[in-house]
Amino acid sequence: MKRIIVLFMMLILSIVLVGCNVDKKVKVKFRWLSTLTTCLVLALCIGISIPLAGCNNTEEEVGTVTMEINPGVEYVIARNGNVKAVRFLNDDAEKLLEEIELKGQSLKSALSITVAAYKAAGLMESNDTVLISFDKKISGDEKLKESVSEVVREALEKTKSVHTVVYAAATDNDETAAIAKKYGVSQGKAQLIADAKKNSSMSEEEIANLPLDELVGLQKDVNSTIIDSEYIGIHKAKAIALNDSGCAARVEFTEARLINKGVKYPYYRLVFNDKRTQWTYLVNAVTGDILEKNEVALFISLEEAKDIALKDAGIKDKNEAKVVFTKEELSRNSGRPCWILEFYTAEYQYSYKIDAKTGEIFFFDYHIDIRKAKEIALTDAGVYADIAKITFTVEEYVGGGIKTPYFYFVFNNDAIQWTYRIDATLGNVLEKSEVTLLISLRKAREIALNDAGITDENEATFTKEELNRSTDRPCWILEFYTEKYQYSYKIDAKTGEIVFSTRYVSMAKAKTIALSDAEFSDSNKVVFTVEELVDGGIKTPYYLFVFNNGFTQWTYRIDATDGSVMYRNKEVLMVSMDKAKEIALADAEIPEGVEVVFTKEILSRNSGRPCWILEFYTEKYQYSYKVDAKTGEVIFSRRYIYIERAREITLNDAGIEEGERVKFTVEELVDGGIKTPYYLFVFNNGRAQWTYRIDATDGGIQFTDKEELK
């Protein structure tokens, strides 16, 4: 017995040493995985190859076995039960397994090692169904098939990660061969995809990208085995949630994972939507009981918003009109979530704001393309043929609700400067003027560069070139920067005299100086809370910096002209940012496992009492905290429901039916330090006006009033 134990330990040690002496080119992040996983699995399986039933103990190939979740790997099996060769079906499998030696392992060990690699990469959290495909050699030999199936079952059962094993036989026809090649899957999975197409309205690509359990759910007849009865499985949990939600439309699961660590009762967290509503379910992984559920209305999709805008603009075929979208943004800043869309065609540029819930267009603007407007101005000035000699110093669109939006252009050819206003809708010239220049822009630039000691103009990047006539002394205002400095000049446009000039070290250089003095080489390890250029006519302009690493805060003044350190201060912080966040989350009593997103993390000293200002939100609430940066005391805390939820409460209480149109004239959060903050709403349906105060912390109705409109 002792001899067996010694041999076993020597075997493990040999494997570890092999893992430590692999080629230096092998990626380090996979080296520990291949060695450690091999050791653990071999310790379980004792590294013994068991010949397959009905087979002689030879190296002759008997068939192939393929295992898939999304990554897929094919094992060529020899008569002695060992893996003779390995082929990866897709890039996902190759990235995870290319550094792991599967060839030469027993089939049981190879399967266990593969699942262990998937588990280490986090893939088994949302996958507990595995597809096993046999080729014709194994499928056609019942005794061999039964023997291999038993090896597969034993291997996957020991991983404690797989709930359901689905078996498929490889087919040999043109359709499945094309599917297998196109999506990087086995012939067995290709057959499942082909069969699912007959039972579903989804496209082939949509079916191929489904999670494996959902693909299996589309089959009319499937050969599957439950190997783990401890949990109900993701597929059944999904069915429970879908049945409870009452959703009959097709849904997309954006999250489906087992949570069994750090919780009293293991559960499945499921998040799915039908593009109109999103549901979140927590389902007990053992009993199937629904622990928690939530339902939230979703916004219209980006594609729907784009269709609404194009239809309103009279564009029937976006491909024929060659529509190019330049802005596609979902905005929540105004309290009314909306899609902001900007796009252009060959003739016009368009801007839309579309209510993200109702699809209503509440802002619309369109104008001719700026290039067309510039052409109109240059042609009218008689210099379009010499466009290469023209410099535009101002090119601006002026809209914003005015009666006649226009383009404002200022351009010159070094001798004459033109100013134009072009009607942005019709392309008419609204206003124009012409001024003879005494000093050209090019000459002014030469004067500034020469004064700055810059001999190569390519070293300077100009950010401002403006002719200012607001004073009695017309001058060129020039701003530019080089690798080390930034410059500002005012040059008399008649005489070429330098009226004003200044040179600063760049802010990036000043920050580097401060960090170097504070002995920080990596700026990613600190947070700047103040970075400001202080000039305003003082004798020595300087950069003011305040930054910290969560434990210590530094304050610096860096001379903006020569980069010297004028002032420094170092102060130890009692509470780090991470600690302040822990304090806030504990005070908010947010359960473990709930996703939290921080939107504001600022160290403030404005009140004379240093504190961390933290703002964050969960799926149900948004929070605001002030935590004393020295003592950790919670100075201020607020928890608000979302304004969308408050608005929904008012409409339900007012008896407004779904689809009935109402107009909100006031939507405001009233806080300002009062005891109970509230949302103030005033809205009407054309017949009556309602006023509501909704408690912003719990959604309670504080005040309501209804007035009939005449």
VENSUL-V74654 format. One record per residue. N is the residue number from 1. SS is DSSP state (A for helix, B for strand, O for the rest). OMEGA is omega in whole degrees, 0 to 359 (999 if undefined). Layout:
N_SS_OMEGA ; N_SS_OMEGA
This chain:
1_O_179 ; 2_A_181 ; 3_A_179 ; 4_A_180 ; 5_A_180 ; 6_A_179 ; 7_A_179 ; 8_A_179 ; 9_A_178 ; 10_A_179 ; 11_A_179 ; 12_A_180 ; 13_A_180 ; 14_A_180 ; 15_A_179 ; 16_A_181 ; 17_A_177 ; 18_A_179 ; 19_A_182 ; 20_A_185 ; 21_O_177 ; 22_O_179 ; 23_O_181 ; 24_O_180 ; 25_O_180 ; 26_O_182 ; 27_O_185 ; 28_A_187 ; 29_A_178 ; 30_A_186 ; 31_A_180 ; 32_A_184 ; 33_A_182 ; 34_A_182 ; 35_A_184 ; 36_A_182 ; 37_A_179 ; 38_A_180 ; 39_A_183 ; 40_A_182 ; 41_A_179 ; 42_A_177 ; 43_A_179 ; 44_A_186 ; 45_A_181 ; 46_O_172 ; 47_O_183 ; 48_O_176 ; 49_O_180 ; 50_O_181 ; 51_O_180 ; 52_O_182 ; 53_O_176 ; 54_O_184 ; 55_O_172 ; 56_O_184 ; 57_O_179 ; 58_O_179 ; 59_O_183 ; 60_O_180 ; 61_B_180 ; 62_B_180 ; 63_B_180 ; 64_B_176 ; 65_B_179 ; 66_B_176 ; 67_B_182 ; 68_B_159 ; 69_O_158 ; 70_O_169 ; 71_O_180 ; 72_B_179 ; 73_B_182 ; 74_B_180 ; 75_B_173 ; 76_B_189 ; 77_B_176 ; 78_B_182 ; 79_O_180 ; 80_O_177 ; 81_O_180 ; 82_B_178 ; 83_B_183 ; 84_B_179 ; 85_B_182 ; 86_B_175 ; 87_B_179 ; 88_B_184 ; 89_O_182 ; 90_O_183 ; 91_A_181 ; 92_A_180 ; 93_A_182 ; 94_A_180 ; 95_A_183 ; 96_A_192 ; 97_A_186 ; 98_O_181 ; 99_O_182 ; 100_O_182 ; 101_O_179 ; 102_O_180 ; 103_O_180 ; 104_O_177 ; 105_O_169 ; 106_B_180 ; 107_A_181 ; 108_A_180 ; 109_A_181 ; 110_A_178 ; 111_A_181 ; 112_A_179 ; 113_A_180 ; 114_A_179 ; 115_A_178 ; 116_A_178 ; 117_A_177 ; 118_A_181 ; 119_A_180 ; 120_A_179 ; 121_O_177 ; 122_O_184 ; 123_A_184 ; 124_A_177 ; 125_A_183 ; 126_O_178 ; 127_O_173 ; 128_O_175 ; 129_B_181 ; 130_B_178 ; 131_B_176 ; 132_B_179 ; 133_B_176 ; 134_B_175 ; 135_O_186 ; 136_A_181 ; 137_A_181 ; 138_A_181 ; 139_A_183 ; 140_O_180 ; 141_O_186 ; 142_A_182 ; 143_A_179 ; 144_A_180 ; 145_A_179 ; 146_A_180 ; 147_A_180 ; 148_A_180 ; 149_A_180 ; 150_A_177 ; 151_A_179 ; 152_A_181 ; 153_A_181 ; 154_A_182 ; 155_A_184 ; 156_A_178 ; 157_A_181 ; 158_A_181 ; 159_A_182 ; 160_O_181 ; 161_O_186 ; 162_O_179 ; 163_O_186 ; 164_B_174 ; 165_B_178 ; 166_B_182 ; 167_B_178 ; 168_B_178 ; 169_B_179 ; 170_O_178 ; 171_O_182 ; 172_O_175 ; 173_O_186 ; 174_A_183 ; 175_A_181 ; 176_A_178 ; 177_A_179 ; 178_A_179 ; 179_A_181 ; 180_A_181 ; 181_A_184 ; 182_A_187 ; 183_A_178 ; 184_O_181 ; 185_O_179 ; 186_O_176 ; 187_A_179 ; 188_A_179 ; 189_A_178 ; 190_A_178 ; 191_A_177 ; 192_A_179 ; 193_A_181 ; 194_A_179 ; 195_A_182 ; 196_A_179 ; 197_A_181 ; 198_A_185 ; 199_A_186 ; 200_O_176 ; 201_O_180 ; 202_O_177 ; 203_O_179 ; 204_A_181 ; 205_A_178 ; 206_A_180 ; 207_A_182 ; 208_A_182 ; 209_O_179 ; 210_O_169 ; 211_O_187 ; 212_A_182 ; 213_A_179 ; 214_A_175 ; 215_A_179 ; 216_A_181 ; 217_A_179 ; 218_O_182 ; 219_O_175 ; 220_O_181 ; 221_O_183 ; 222_O_179 ; 223_B_182 ; 224_B_180 ; 225_B_174 ; 226_B_181 ; 227_O_180 ; 228_O_181 ; 229_O_180 ; 230_O_180 ; 231_O_182 ; 232_O_180 ; 233_O_183 ; 234_A_183 ; 235_A_180 ; 236_A_178 ; 237_A_178 ; 238_A_181 ; 239_A_179 ; 240_A_181 ; 241_A_181 ; 242_A_180 ; 243_A_181 ; 244_A_182 ; 245_A_182 ; 246_O_182 ; 247_O_181 ; 248_O_181 ; 249_O_177 ; 250_O_182 ; 251_O_174 ; 252_B_177 ; 253_B_177 ; 254_B_176 ; 255_B_176 ; 256_B_185 ; 257_B_178 ; 258_B_176 ; 259_B_184 ; 260_O_179 ; 261_O_177 ; 262_O_179 ; 263_O_181 ; 264_O_179 ; 265_O_177 ; 266_O_182 ; 267_B_174 ; 268_B_174 ; 269_B_185 ; 270_B_176 ; 271_B_182 ; 272_B_182 ; 273_B_176 ; 274_O_180 ; 275_O_176 ; 276_O_182 ; 277_B_175 ; 278_B_177 ; 279_B_173 ; 280_B_181 ; 281_B_168 ; 282_B_184 ; 283_B_179 ; 284_B_186 ; 285_O_182 ; 286_O_186 ; 287_O_184 ; 288_O_178 ; 289_O_177 ; 290_B_183 ; 291_B_183 ; 292_B_177 ; 293_B_182 ; 294_B_182 ; 295_B_183 ; 296_B_177 ; 297_B_181 ; 298_O_177 ; 299_O_172 ; 300_O_183 ; 301_O_177 ; 302_A_182 ; 303_A_178 ; 304_A_179 ; 305_A_179 ; 306_A_178 ; 307_A_179 ; 308_A_181 ; 309_A_182 ; 310_A_178 ; 311_A_180 ; 312_A_180 ; 313_O_179 ; 314_O_180 ; 315_O_184 ; 316_O_182 ; 317_O_184 ; 318_O_178 ; 319_O_180 ; 320_O_180 ; 321_O_180 ; 322_O_180 ; 323_O_177 ; 324_B_178 ; 325_B_180 ; 326_B_178 ; 327_B_177 ; 328_B_190 ; 329_B_174 ; 330_B_184 ; 331_B_176 ; 332_O_190 ; 333_O_187 ; 334_O_184 ; 335_O_177 ; 336_O_183 ; 337_O_182 ; 338_B_172 ; 339_B_175 ; 340_B_183 ; 341_B_174 ; 342_B_181 ; 343_B_180 ; 344_B_173 ; 345_O_179 ; 346_O_185 ; 347_O_189 ; 348_B_170 ; 349_B_185 ; 350_B_175 ; 351_B_183 ; 352_B_165 ; 353_B_185 ; 354_B_179 ; 355_B_186 ; 356_O_179 ; 357_O_186 ; 358_O_184 ; 359_O_180 ; 360_O_175 ; 361_B_179 ; 362_B_170 ; 363_B_180 ; 364_B_177 ; 365_B_174 ; 366_B_180 ; 367_B_178 ; 368_B_180 ; 369_O_183 ; 370_A_180 ; 371_A_177 ; 372_A_180 ; 373_A_178 ; 374_A_178 ; 375_A_180 ; 376_A_181 ; 377_A_181 ; 378_A_179 ; 379_A_179 ; 380_A_179 ; 381_A_178 ; 382_O_183 ; 383_O_182 ; 384_A_180 ; 385_A_180 ; 386_A_185 ; 387_A_181 ; 388_A_181 ; 389_A_184 ; 390_O_175 ; 391_B_176 ; 392_B_177 ; 393_B_175 ; 394_B_172 ; 395_B_193 ; 396_B_173 ; 397_B_181 ; 398_B_180 ; 399_O_173 ; 400_O_174 ; 401_O_179 ; 402_O_186 ; 403_O_181 ; 404_O_177 ; 405_O_184 ; 406_B_171 ; 407_B_179 ; 408_B_182 ; 409_B_169 ; 410_B_182 ; 411_B_183 ; 412_B_175 ; 413_O_180 ; 414_O_180 ; 415_O_182 ; 416_B_175 ; 417_B_178 ; 418_B_173 ; 419_B_183 ; 420_B_166 ; 421_B_183 ; 422_B_177 ; 423_B_187 ; 424_O_180 ; 425_O_185 ; 426_O_181 ; 427_O_178 ; 428_O_174 ; 429_B_181 ; 430_B_184 ; 431_B_178 ; 432_B_176 ; 433_B_184 ; 434_B_182 ; 435_B_176 ; 436_B_180 ; 437_O_177 ; 438_O_176 ; 439_O_181 ; 440_O_176 ; 441_A_180 ; 442_A_179 ; 443_A_179 ; 444_A_178 ; 445_A_179 ; 446_A_180 ; 447_A_182 ; 448_A_181 ; 449_A_179 ; 450_A_179 ; 451_A_181 ; 452_O_179 ; 453_O_181 ; 454_O_185 ; 455_O_180 ; 456_O_184 ; 457_A_178 ; 458_A_178 ; 459_A_184 ; 460_O_175 ; 461_B_182 ; 462_B_180 ; 463_B_179 ; 464_B_177 ; 465_B_190 ; 466_B_174 ; 467_B_185 ; 468_B_177 ; 469_O_183 ; 470_O_178 ; 471_O_178 ; 472_O_184 ; 473_O_181 ; 474_O_181 ; 475_B_173 ; 476_B_175 ; 477_B_183 ; 478_B_173 ; 479_B_180 ; 480_B_181 ; 481_B_173 ; 482_O_181 ; 483_O_185 ; 484_O_190 ; 485_B_170 ; 486_B_190 ; 487_B_174 ; 488_B_183 ; 489_B_166 ; 490_B_185 ; 491_B_179 ; 492_B_185 ; 493_O_179 ; 494_O_187 ; 495_O_185 ; 496_O_180 ; 497_O_176 ; 498_B_181 ; 499_B_182 ; 500_B_174 ; 501_B_175 ; 502_B_178 ; 503_B_178 ; 504_B_165 ; 505_B_181 ; 506_O_180 ; 507_A_179 ; 508_A_178 ; 509_A_180 ; 510_A_178 ; 511_A_179 ; 512_A_179 ; 513_A_181 ; 514_A_181 ; 515_A_179 ; 516_A_179 ; 517_A_179 ; 518_O_178 ; 519_O_173 ; 520_O_179 ; 521_O_183 ; 522_O_182 ; 523_A_180 ; 524_A_182 ; 525_A_180 ; 526_O_177 ; 527_B_177 ; 528_B_177 ; 529_B_175 ; 530_B_172 ; 531_B_193 ; 532_B_173 ; 533_B_180 ; 534_B_181 ; 535_O_173 ; 536_O_176 ; 537_O_179 ; 538_O_186 ; 539_O_182 ; 540_O_177 ; 541_O_183 ; 542_B_172 ; 543_B_176 ; 544_B_179 ; 545_B_170 ; 546_B_181 ; 547_B_181 ; 548_B_175 ; 549_O_180 ; 550_O_181 ; 551_O_182 ; 552_B_178 ; 553_B_179 ; 554_B_174 ; 555_B_183 ; 556_B_166 ; 557_B_182 ; 558_B_178 ; 559_B_185 ; 560_O_183 ; 561_O_182 ; 562_O_176 ; 563_O_180 ; 564_O_179 ; 565_B_180 ; 566_B_184 ; 567_B_175 ; 568_B_176 ; 569_B_181 ; 570_B_184 ; 571_B_180 ; 572_B_176 ; 573_O_182 ; 574_O_184 ; 575_O_177 ; 576_O_178 ; 577_A_181 ; 578_A_179 ; 579_A_178 ; 580_A_178 ; 581_A_177 ; 582_A_180 ; 583_A_181 ; 584_A_181 ; 585_A_178 ; 586_A_180 ; 587_A_181 ; 588_A_178 ; 589_O_179 ; 590_O_183 ; 591_O_178 ; 592_O_180 ; 593_O_178 ; 594_O_182 ; 595_O_180 ; 596_O_179 ; 597_B_178 ; 598_B_180 ; 599_B_180 ; 600_B_179 ; 601_B_187 ; 602_B_172 ; 603_B_186 ; 604_B_175 ; 605_O_185 ; 606_O_185 ; 607_O_183 ; 608_O_178 ; 609_O_184 ; 610_O_180 ; 611_B_174 ; 612_B_175 ; 613_B_184 ; 614_B_173 ; 615_B_182 ; 616_B_180 ; 617_B_174 ; 618_O_181 ; 619_O_186 ; 620_O_189 ; 621_B_169 ; 622_B_189 ; 623_B_175 ; 624_B_184 ; 625_B_166 ; 626_B_183 ; 627_B_179 ; 628_B_186 ; 629_O_179 ; 630_O_186 ; 631_O_184 ; 632_O_180 ; 633_O_175 ; 634_B_183 ; 635_B_184 ; 636_B_175 ; 637_B_177 ; 638_B_172 ; 639_B_182 ; 640_B_165 ; 641_B_179 ; 642_O_182 ; 643_A_178 ; 644_A_179 ; 645_A_180 ; 646_A_179 ; 647_A_179 ; 648_A_179 ; 649_A_181 ; 650_A_182 ; 651_A_178 ; 652_A_181 ; 653_A_181 ; 654_O_178 ; 655_O_179 ; 656_O_181 ; 657_O_180 ; 658_O_181 ; 659_O_178 ; 660_O_185 ; 661_O_175 ; 662_O_179 ; 663_B_177 ; 664_B_178 ; 665_B_176 ; 666_B_173 ; 667_B_191 ; 668_B_171 ; 669_B_180 ; 670_B_180 ; 671_O_175 ; 672_O_176 ; 673_O_180 ; 674_O_185 ; 675_O_181 ; 676_O_178 ; 677_O_181 ; 678_B_172 ; 679_B_177 ; 680_B_179 ; 681_B_169 ; 682_B_182 ; 683_B_180 ; 684_B_177 ; 685_O_180 ; 686_O_180 ; 687_O_181 ; 688_B_177 ; 689_B_179 ; 690_B_172 ; 691_B_182 ; 692_B_165 ; 693_B_181 ; 694_B_178 ; 695_B_185 ; 696_O_182 ; 697_O_183 ; 698_O_178 ; 699_O_178 ; 700_O_180 ; 701_B_180 ; 702_B_184 ; 703_B_176 ; 704_B_178 ; 705_B_180 ; 706_B_181 ; 707_B_178 ; 708_B_180 ; 709_O_179 ; 710_O_999
